[in-house]
């Protein structure tokens, strides 16, 4: 029972504490990989592509950095 509580705490911290879009992207990637492997498709390329896409999503959704105007 304690192990289940630890796992649920980790999942809750992951979903609430981190960017939910990252969690959704990783979950979608795992589902597509599972389906692709079951269908016999080569899905080795999917994790690197997902990482690049999620990196782009994370960078584009970050708040703008305050910049000083030089004179």
Beta strands, then each sheet from edge to edge (+ up, - down):
end
